[in-house]
Amino acid sequence: MFFRNLTLFRFPTTLDLSTLESLLGEHPLKPVGALELSSRGFVSPFGREGEAYSHRIGEAVWLTVGGEDRLLPSSVVNDMLAKRLADVEEKQGRRPGSRMRKQMKDDLVHELLPRAFVRPSRTDALLDLAHGVCAVDTSSRKAGEAVVSEIRNALGSFPALPLNAEVAPRNVLTGWIAGDPLPEGLSLGEECELKDPAEHGAVVKCQRQELQSDEITKHLESGKQVTRLALTLDDHVSFVLGEDLVVRKFKLLDGAVDQLESTDREDLRAELDARFALMAAEFSRLFTVLEGALKLSRADA
């Protein structure tokens, strides 16, 4: 269990979450109904064998939003609808009007939904209580906001807002490649994305590339700016930071994972517990660095 992407939201560190577990338990995932397209609710982070709806280690809380979605492709509905419309037209000698077509489509969806396959899903989130940060395991802002909305619905109030920087992130990322000193512990990776700030300007994506090279320098001299940048923190964590402040390709490296391999654990729950503890600690260190470098706004102000 390691998050792969981090979409971040800020909430006040003074927020009282002492009743979090009981409130989440009042909003569990329910099986999607026969005539429903989807269902959302909280599940145990430890999977079907777990009972608790959250798991806390120190100042880190792990929770999971589960989902069930009925798969009813529009192409299937439209194909069957076209056949039924053709039958009606043949029998009545005229094509049904828009109101009748809409009613026929609605009836068809209700007929097909109970037979549609159900796809389960889960989205994990980490609440860093010390920093007042909710990190959702997704690179999609929409999916991240959906998880925050579920938490807000369960708690009644959850004043979490998308992360905001008081400096332009692309200026900071561009400066790091151009030679500005990086924060202590950070080093450049081998991946970046550069964009011409002009409307419809050129976009250059580099992978497995020495970033402080003549080739990259020429792009910077032509006016391009860095919008995504691969970085490493203390040989423990590698990630790609975007100007949208989403952390992508989050990965714990051998320097961090070695700590897991040096400890014996007899069951899966203990293994997941150890992995979450390690990930939460590394995220906390990373956020501390990014908070100072990007002057990230606090929700307490």
Secondary structure as a PSIPRED ss2 file (coil, helix, strand):
# PSIPRED VFORMAT (PSIPRED V4.0)

   1 M C   1.000  0.000  0.000
   2 F C   1.000  0.000  0.000
   3 F C   1.000  0.000  0.000
   4 R C   1.000  0.000  0.000
   5 N C   1.000  0.000  0.000
   6 L E   0.000  0.000  1.000
   7 T E   0.000  0.000  1.000
   8 L E   0.000  0.000  1.000
   9 F E   0.000  0.000  1.000
  10 R E   0.000  0.000  1.000
  11 F C   1.000  0.000  0.000
  12 P C   1.000  0.000  0.000
  13 T C   1.000  0.000  0.000
  14 T C   1.000  0.000  0.000
  15 L C   1.000  0.000  0.000
  16 D C   1.000  0.000  0.000
  17 L C   1.000  0.000  0.000
  18 S C   1.000  0.000  0.000
  19 T C   1.000  0.000  0.000
  20 L H   0.000  1.000  0.000
  21 E H   0.000  1.000  0.000
  22 S H   0.000  1.000  0.000
  23 L H   0.000  1.000  0.000
  24 L H   0.000  1.000  0.000
  25 G H   0.000  1.000  0.000
  26 E C   1.000  0.000  0.000
  27 H C   1.000  0.000  0.000
  28 P E   0.000  0.000  1.000
  29 L C   1.000  0.000  0.000
  30 K C   1.000  0.000  0.000
  31 P C   1.000  0.000  0.000
  32 V C   1.000  0.000  0.000
  33 G C   1.000  0.000  0.000
  34 A C   1.000  0.000  0.000
  35 L C   1.000  0.000  0.000
  36 E C   1.000  0.000  0.000
  37 L C   1.000  0.000  0.000
  38 S E   0.000  0.000  1.000
  39 S E   0.000  0.000  1.000
  40 R E   0.000  0.000  1.000
  41 G E   0.000  0.000  1.000
  42 F E   0.000  0.000  1.000
  43 V E   0.000  0.000  1.000
  44 S C   1.000  0.000  0.000
  45 P C   1.000  0.000  0.000
  46 F C   1.000  0.000  0.000
  47 G C   1.000  0.000  0.000
  48 R C   1.000  0.000  0.000
  49 E C   1.000  0.000  0.000
  50 G C   1.000  0.000  0.000
  51 E C   1.000  0.000  0.000
  52 A C   1.000  0.000  0.000
  53 Y C   1.000  0.000  0.000
  54 S E   0.000  0.000  1.000
  55 H E   0.000  0.000  1.000
  56 R E   0.000  0.000  1.000
  57 I E   0.000  0.000  1.000
  58 G C   1.000  0.000  0.000
  59 E C   1.000  0.000  0.000
  60 A E   0.000  0.000  1.000
  61 V E   0.000  0.000  1.000
  62 W E   0.000  0.000  1.000
  63 L E   0.000  0.000  1.000
  64 T E   0.000  0.000  1.000
  65 V E   0.000  0.000  1.000
  66 G E   0.000  0.000  1.000
  67 G E   0.000  0.000  1.000
  68 E E   0.000  0.000  1.000
  69 D E   0.000  0.000  1.000
  70 R E   0.000  0.000  1.000
  71 L E   0.000  0.000  1.000
  72 L C   1.000  0.000  0.000
  73 P C   1.000  0.000  0.000
  74 S H   0.000  1.000  0.000
  75 S H   0.000  1.000  0.000
  76 V H   0.000  1.000  0.000
  77 V H   0.000  1.000  0.000
  78 N H   0.000  1.000  0.000
  79 D H   0.000  1.000  0.000
  80 M H   0.000  1.000  0.000
  81 L H   0.000  1.000  0.000
  82 A H   0.000  1.000  0.000
  83 K H   0.000  1.000  0.000
  84 R H   0.000  1.000  0.000
  85 L H   0.000  1.000  0.000
  86 A H   0.000  1.000  0.000
  87 D H   0.000  1.000  0.000
  88 V H   0.000  1.000  0.000
  89 E H   0.000  1.000  0.000
  90 E H   0.000  1.000  0.000
  91 K H   0.000  1.000  0.000
  92 Q H   0.000  1.000  0.000
  93 G C   1.000  0.000  0.000
  94 R C   1.000  0.000  0.000
  95 R C   1.000  0.000  0.000
  96 P C   1.000  0.000  0.000
  97 G C   1.000  0.000  0.000
  98 S H   0.000  1.000  0.000
  99 R H   0.000  1.000  0.000
 100 M H   0.000  1.000  0.000
 101 R H   0.000  1.000  0.000
 102 K H   0.000  1.000  0.000
 103 Q H   0.000  1.000  0.000
 104 M H   0.000  1.000  0.000
 105 K H   0.000  1.000  0.000
 106 D H   0.000  1.000  0.000
 107 D H   0.000  1.000  0.000
 108 L H   0.000  1.000  0.000
 109 V H   0.000  1.000  0.000
 110 H H   0.000  1.000  0.000
 111 E H   0.000  1.000  0.000
 112 L H   0.000  1.000  0.000
 113 L H   0.000  1.000  0.000
 114 P H   0.000  1.000  0.000
 115 R H   0.000  1.000  0.000
 116 A C   1.000  0.000  0.000
 117 F E   0.000  0.000  1.000
 118 V E   0.000  0.000  1.000
 119 R E   0.000  0.000  1.000
 120 P E   0.000  0.000  1.000
 121 S E   0.000  0.000  1.000
 122 R E   0.000  0.000  1.000
 123 T E   0.000  0.000  1.000
 124 D E   0.000  0.000  1.000
 125 A E   0.000  0.000  1.000
 126 L E   0.000  0.000  1.000
 127 L E   0.000  0.000  1.000
 128 D E   0.000  0.000  1.000
 129 L C   1.000  0.000  0.000
 130 A C   1.000  0.000  0.000
 131 H C   1.000  0.000  0.000
 132 G C   1.000  0.000  0.000
 133 V E   0.000  0.000  1.000
 134 C E   0.000  0.000  1.000
 135 A E   0.000  0.000  1.000
 136 V E   0.000  0.000  1.000
 137 D C   1.000  0.000  0.000
 138 T C   1.000  0.000  0.000
 139 S C   1.000  0.000  0.000
 140 S C   1.000  0.000  0.000
 141 R H   0.000  1.000  0.000
 142 K H   0.000  1.000  0.000
 143 A H   0.000  1.000  0.000
 144 G H   0.000  1.000  0.000
 145 E H   0.000  1.000  0.000
 146 A H   0.000  1.000  0.000
 147 V H   0.000  1.000  0.000
 148 V H   0.000  1.000  0.000
 149 S H   0.000  1.000  0.000
 150 E H   0.000  1.000  0.000
 151 I H   0.000  1.000  0.000
 152 R H   0.000  1.000  0.000
 153 N H   0.000  1.000  0.000
 154 A H   0.000  1.000  0.000
 155 L H   0.000  1.000  0.000
 156 G C   1.000  0.000  0.000
 157 S C   1.000  0.000  0.000
 158 F C   1.000  0.000  0.000
 159 P C   1.000  0.000  0.000
 160 A C   1.000  0.000  0.000
 161 L E   0.000  0.000  1.000
 162 P E   0.000  0.000  1.000
 163 L C   1.000  0.000  0.000
 164 N C   1.000  0.000  0.000
 165 A E   0.000  0.000  1.000
 166 E C   1.000  0.000  0.000
 167 V C   1.000  0.000  0.000
 168 A C   1.000  0.000  0.000
 169 P H   0.000  1.000  0.000
 170 R H   0.000  1.000  0.000
 171 N H   0.000  1.000  0.000
 172 V H   0.000  1.000  0.000
 173 L H   0.000  1.000  0.000
 174 T H   0.000  1.000  0.000
 175 G H   0.000  1.000  0.000
 176 W H   0.000  1.000  0.000
 177 I H   0.000  1.000  0.000
 178 A H   0.000  1.000  0.000
 179 G C   1.000  0.000  0.000
 180 D C   1.000  0.000  0.000
 181 P C   1.000  0.000  0.000
 182 L C   1.000  0.000  0.000
 183 P C   1.000  0.000  0.000
 184 E C   1.000  0.000  0.000
 185 G C   1.000  0.000  0.000
 186 L E   0.000  0.000  1.000
 187 S E   0.000  0.000  1.000
 188 L E   0.000  0.000  1.000
 189 G E   0.000  0.000  1.000
 190 E E   0.000  0.000  1.000
 191 E E   0.000  0.000  1.000
 192 C E   0.000  0.000  1.000
 193 E E   0.000  0.000  1.000
 194 L E   0.000  0.000  1.000
 195 K E   0.000  0.000  1.000
 196 D C   1.000  0.000  0.000
 197 P C   1.000  0.000  0.000
 198 A C   1.000  0.000  0.000
 199 E C   1.000  0.000  0.000
 200 H C   1.000  0.000  0.000
 201 G C   1.000  0.000  0.000
 202 A C   1.000  0.000  0.000
 203 V E   0.000  0.000  1.000
 204 V E   0.000  0.000  1.000
 205 K E   0.000  0.000  1.000
 206 C E   0.000  0.000  1.000
 207 Q E   0.000  0.000  1.000
 208 R C   1.000  0.000  0.000
 209 Q C   1.000  0.000  0.000
 210 E C   1.000  0.000  0.000
 211 L C   1.000  0.000  0.000
 212 Q C   1.000  0.000  0.000
 213 S C   1.000  0.000  0.000
 214 D H   0.000  1.000  0.000
 215 E H   0.000  1.000  0.000
 216 I H   0.000  1.000  0.000
 217 T H   0.000  1.000  0.000
 218 K H   0.000  1.000  0.000
 219 H H   0.000  1.000  0.000
 220 L H   0.000  1.000  0.000
 221 E H   0.000  1.000  0.000
 222 S C   1.000  0.000  0.000
 223 G C   1.000  0.000  0.000
 224 K C   1.000  0.000  0.000
 225 Q E   0.000  0.000  1.000
 226 V E   0.000  0.000  1.000
 227 T E   0.000  0.000  1.000
 228 R E   0.000  0.000  1.000
 229 L E   0.000  0.000  1.000
 230 A E   0.000  0.000  1.000
 231 L E   0.000  0.000  1.000
 232 T E   0.000  0.000  1.000
 233 L E   0.000  0.000  1.000
 234 D C   1.000  0.000  0.000
 235 D C   1.000  0.000  0.000
 236 H C   1.000  0.000  0.000
 237 V E   0.000  0.000  1.000
 238 S E   0.000  0.000  1.000
 239 F E   0.000  0.000  1.000
 240 V E   0.000  0.000  1.000
 241 L E   0.000  0.000  1.000
 242 G E   0.000  0.000  1.000
 243 E C   1.000  0.000  0.000
 244 D C   1.000  0.000  0.000
 245 L C   1.000  0.000  0.000
 246 V C   1.000  0.000  0.000
 247 V E   0.000  0.000  1.000
 248 R E   0.000  0.000  1.000
 249 K E   0.000  0.000  1.000
 250 F E   0.000  0.000  1.000
 251 K E   0.000  0.000  1.000
 252 L E   0.000  0.000  1.000
 253 L C   1.000  0.000  0.000
 254 D H   0.000  1.000  0.000
 255 G H   0.000  1.000  0.000
 256 A H   0.000  1.000  0.000
 257 V H   0.000  1.000  0.000
 258 D H   0.000  1.000  0.000
 259 Q H   0.000  1.000  0.000
 260 L H   0.000  1.000  0.000
 261 E H   0.000  1.000  0.000
 262 S C   1.000  0.000  0.000
 263 T C   1.000  0.000  0.000
 264 D C   1.000  0.000  0.000
 265 R C   1.000  0.000  0.000
 266 E C   1.000  0.000  0.000
 267 D C   1.000  0.000  0.000
 268 L H   0.000  1.000  0.000
 269 R H   0.000  1.000  0.000
 270 A H   0.000  1.000  0.000
 271 E H   0.000  1.000  0.000
 272 L H   0.000  1.000  0.000
 273 D H   0.000  1.000  0.000
 274 A H   0.000  1.000  0.000
 275 R H   0.000  1.000  0.000
 276 F H   0.000  1.000  0.000
 277 A H   0.000  1.000  0.000
 278 L H   0.000  1.000  0.000
 279 M H   0.000  1.000  0.000
 280 A H   0.000  1.000  0.000
 281 A H   0.000  1.000  0.000
 282 E H   0.000  1.000  0.000
 283 F H   0.000  1.000  0.000
 284 S H   0.000  1.000  0.000
 285 R H   0.000  1.000  0.000
 286 L H   0.000  1.000  0.000
 287 F H   0.000  1.000  0.000
 288 T H   0.000  1.000  0.000
 289 V H   0.000  1.000  0.000
 290 L H   0.000  1.000  0.000
 291 E H   0.000  1.000  0.000
 292 G H   0.000  1.000  0.000
 293 A H   0.000  1.000  0.000
 294 L H   0.000  1.000  0.000
 295 K C   1.000  0.000  0.000
 296 L E   0.000  0.000  1.000
 297 S C   1.000  0.000  0.000
 298 R C   1.000  0.000  0.000
 299 A C   1.000  0.000  0.000
 300 D C   1.000  0.000  0.000
 301 A C   1.000  0.000  0.000
